[in-house]
Amino acid sequence: MTTASPSPAGRGARTVGVVTGAGRGMGEACARRMADMVDVLLLVDLDEDSVTAVADDLNASTARAVAQPFALDVTDRDGLARLADRVEELGTLRAVAHAAGISPTMADWRRIFEVDLIGTALLAEALRPLATAGTAHVYFSSMAPLLAGVDPDPDVAELLEDPLRAGFLDRIRAAIGPGLEESTLAYPWAKHGVARFARREAVRLGPVGGRVCSLAPGVIDTPQGRQEATEHESMRKLVEATPLGRTGRSEEVAAVAAFILSDDASFLNGIDVLVDGGVCAAVAGR
């Protein structure tokens, strides 16, 4: 895998990466993969202690990047503005892996939408002015919308592509119906929104040479995934249905994210990449 291209003249000589949810799980795995892709890596997480520990570990290794922890709630617009300012101080934005998110057992439907979809849009909004030729983003979606058969009509699709619109949560609740208040339904809809938003953001950043994709993990062995498995028997059934016969590893998902962000993927843009061990293919074939 190639590393970052030289930064354009007029911007900082150092390349900068951002990983959200970097304190554990797939976000931490992405941070470890990206540590050799950029000069400075900002590790973003709500849990300051965990993300600081990851940064310290990376800085004690032979990784190319200097890792810096950045405690932040991705729904905090002011905090995201500080993050963008920090990126600009450090150099040229090269790679963003947005892995932060919450799953159905962790919150109610509003908070799921706020963190998973609105948080994605807020991060994109904050970093958009820093995009340049070679900047690449990957936002974590999910296989859940495929399994749930999420297929919005045009009006709902338009709403999902603009999650920063005033009154978005009330609008999407009215459009989809009261069932959305079930977190197990809110999650696939929010993650479908992430994939749709990524496509829209790819169109926005393309003219400056920036790229955006989303990445849809399957059942991955992470603390969050294990928490979901204890609450939902369907998770065990999905693992049993997976053609590879196992859960995925965080490192496997991070490897795909790193490829999407690399120069080797320089014409990959505006798509949702499914990393699920084949379970969606198996379930669709039944």
C-alpha positions in Angstrom: 0.0 0.0 0.0 1.3 3.4 -0.9 1.4 6.2 1.6 0.3 9.8 1.2 1.2 12.0 -1.8 3.3 15.1 -1.2 1.1 17.9 0.0 0.3 20.8 -2.4 2.2 24.0 -2.2 0.7 26.6 0.0 -0.5 24.1 2.6 1.4 22.6 5.5 4.2 20.3 4.5 3.0 17.7 7.1 0.2 15.4 6.3 -2.5 14.9 8.9 -4.9 12.1 9.6 -8.0 11.9 11.8 -9.5 8.8 13.3 -12.7 9.0 15.4 -13.7 6.3 17.8 -10.0 5.7 18.2 -10.0 4.5 21.8 -11.0 1.0 21.1 -12.4 -1.5 18.5 -12.4 -0.7 14.8 -11.4 2.9 15.4 -8.3 1.9 17.3 -7.5 -0.7 14.6 -7.8 2.1 12.0 -5.5 4.3 14.0 -2.8 1.6 14.1 -3.1 1.1 10.3 -3.1 4.8 9.5 -0.1 5.6 11.8 2.2 4.8 8.8 0.2 6.8 6.3 0.5 10.4 7.7 2.9 12.5 9.6 0.5 13.5 12.4 -2.5 11.4 13.5 -5.3 13.0 15.6 -7.0 10.3 17.7 -10.6 11.4 18.5 -12.7 9.7 21.1 -15.2 10.6 23.8 -13.1 8.6 26.3 -10.0 10.7 26.9 -8.2 8.0 29.0 -8.6 5.2 26.4 -7.6 7.4 23.4 -4.6 8.8 25.3 -3.5 5.3 26.0 -3.7 4.4 22.3 -1.7 7.6 21.4 1.0 6.8 24.0 1.3 3.3 22.6 1.6 4.4 19.1 4.2 7.1 20.0 6.3 4.4 21.8 6.3 2.3 18.6 8.1 2.7 15.3 5.1 4.2 13.6 5.7 7.2 11.3 3.0 9.4 12.7 3.1 11.4 15.8 -0.2 10.5 17.5 -2.1 13.2 19.5 -5.3 12.4 21.5 -8.3 14.7 21.1 -11.2 14.1 23.5 -14.4 15.0 21.7 -18.1 14.2 21.3 -18.7 14.1 17.5 -22.0 15.8 18.0 -20.3 18.9 19.5 -20.1 21.5 16.8 -17.8 23.8 18.7 -15.5 20.8 19.5 -15.4 19.8 15.9 -14.5 23.4 15.0 -11.5 23.1 17.3 -10.6 19.8 15.7 -10.6 21.4 12.3 -8.5 24.3 13.6 -6.0 21.8 15.0 -5.8 20.0 11.7 -5.1 23.2 9.8 -2.4 24.2 12.3 -0.6 20.9 11.8 -0.6 20.6 8.0 -2.6 19.2 5.1 -5.6 17.0 5.8 -4.8 13.6 4.1 -7.0 10.9 5.6 -10.1 10.7 7.8 -11.5 7.4 9.2 -14.8 8.1 11.0 -15.5 5.0 13.1 -17.2 6.6 16.0 -20.8 5.4 16.5 -23.3 3.8 18.8 -25.4 0.6 18.3 -29.0 -0.3 19.3 -28.4 -1.3 22.9 -26.5 1.9 23.7 -29.1 4.6 23.3 -32.6 5.6 22.2 -33.5 6.3 18.6 -32.8 10.0 18.8 -29.3 9.6 20.2 -28.5 6.9 17.6 -29.4 9.4 14.8 -27.5 12.2 16.6 -24.3 10.3 16.9 -24.3 8.0 13.9 -25.8 10.2 11.2 -25.8 13.8 12.4 -22.4 13.4 13.9 -21.1 12.2 10.6 -22.5 15.2 8.8 -21.1 17.6 11.5 -17.6 16.1 11.1 -17.8 16.4 7.3 -19.0 20.0 7.6 -16.1 20.9 9.9 -13.4 19.3 7.8 -14.9 20.2 4.3 -12.9 23.5 3.9 -9.7 21.6 4.5 -10.1 19.1 1.6 -7.6 19.2 -1.2 -6.2 17.0 -3.8 -5.5 13.6 -2.2 -7.8 14.1 0.8 -9.8 10.9 1.5 -12.6 10.2 4.0 -14.2 6.9 5.0 -17.3 6.9 7.2 -18.4 3.7 8.9 -21.9 2.6 7.9 -23.2 -0.9 8.5 -24.5 -4.0 6.8 -27.7 -3.5 8.9 -29.6 -1.5 6.3 -29.1 -4.3 3.8 -30.3 -7.0 6.2 -33.3 -4.8 7.2 -34.2 -4.1 3.6 -34.1 -0.3 4.1 -35.3 1.2 0.8 -36.5 4.8 1.3 -38.9 6.6 -1.1 -37.4 9.7 -2.7 -38.7 12.2 -0.1 -37.1 10.2 2.8 -33.9 9.7 0.8 -33.7 13.4 0.4 -34.1 13.9 4.1 -31.4 11.4 4.9 -28.9 13.2 2.7 -29.4 16.5 4.6 -29.2 15.5 8.3 -28.2 19.1 9.3 -31.5 20.5 8.1 -33.5 22.3 10.9 -35.9 19.9 12.6 -34.3 16.8 11.0 -35.1 14.4 13.8 -38.8 15.3 13.9 -39.0 15.3 10.1 -37.4 11.8 9.8 -39.7 10.4 12.5 -42.8 11.8 10.8 -41.6 10.4 7.4 -40.8 6.9 8.5 -43.3 6.5 11.3 -43.5 5.6 15.0 -41.6 2.4 14.5 -38.5 4.5 14.1 -38.6 4.9 17.9 -37.4 1.3 18.2 -33.6 1.5 18.4 -33.3 -1.7 16.4 -35.0 0.1 13.5 -33.4 3.5 14.0 -29.9 2.0 13.7 -30.3 0.7 10.2 -32.0 3.8 9.0 -29.3 6.0 10.5 -26.5 3.9 9.0 -28.3 3.9 5.6 -28.2 7.7 6.0 -24.5 7.6 6.5 -24.0 5.7 3.2 -26.3 8.2 1.4 -24.5 11.2 3.0 -21.1 9.8 2.0 -22.2 9.7 -1.7 -23.4 13.3 -1.4 -20.1 14.4 0.2 -18.2 12.6 -2.5 -19.9 14.9 -5.0 -19.0 17.9 -2.9 -15.3 17.1 -2.5 -14.7 15.7 -6.0 -14.0 19.1 -7.7 -11.0 19.7 -5.3 -9.7 16.2 -5.7 -11.1 14.8 -2.5 -12.7 11.4 -2.1 -15.4 10.0 0.2 -16.6 6.4 0.7 -18.5 4.6 3.4 -17.6 1.2 4.8 -20.2 -1.3 6.0 -18.8 -3.8 8.6 -20.6 -7.1 9.3 -20.5 -8.9 12.6 -17.1 -7.8 14.0 -15.5 -9.0 17.3 -15.3 -5.7 19.2 -16.5 -4.7 22.7 -19.5 -3.0 21.1 -20.3 -6.1 18.9 -20.1 -8.4 21.9 -22.5 -6.2 23.8 -25.0 -6.4 20.9 -24.6 -10.1 20.7 -25.5 -10.6 24.4 -28.8 -8.7 23.8 -29.7 -10.0 20.3 -29.9 -13.7 19.5 -30.0 -12.7 15.8 -26.3 -11.8 16.0 -25.4 -15.5 16.7 -27.6 -16.6 13.8 -25.8 -14.1 11.5 -22.4 -15.5 12.5 -23.7 -19.0 11.7 -24.9 -17.8 8.3 -21.6 -16.2 7.4 -20.0 -18.2 4.7 -16.6 -17.8 6.3 -18.0 -19.2 9.5 -16.8 -16.6 12.0 -16.9 -13.1 13.1 -14.7 -10.5 11.6 -11.7 -8.9 13.3 -11.2 -5.2 13.7 -7.9 -5.4 11.9 -9.6 -6.9 8.8 -12.0 -3.9 8.7 -9.2 -1.5 9.3 -7.2 -3.0 6.4 -10.0 -2.2 4.0 -10.4 1.3 5.5 -6.7 1.9 5.0 -6.9 0.8 1.4 -9.8 3.1 0.7 -7.8 6.0 2.1 -4.6 5.1 0.3 -3.4 6.4 -3.1 -3.9 2.9 -4.5 -7.6 3.6 -4.3 -7.4 7.0 -5.9 -10.4 6.4 -8.2 -12.6 4.8 -5.6 -15.2 7.3 -4.6 -18.8 7.6 -3.6 -19.6 4.0 -2.8 -20.4 1.9 0.2 -17.9 -1.0 0.7 -19.3 -4.1 2.4 -17.0 -6.0 4.7 -19.2 -8.8 6.1 -17.6 -12.2 5.4 -20.3 -12.8 2.8 -23.3 -13.0 5.2 -25.4 -10.5 3.2 -24.9 -12.6 0.1 -25.8 -15.8 2.0 -29.0 -14.2 3.6 -30.1 -12.7 0.2 -29.8 -16.1 -1.4 -32.3 -17.7 0.9 
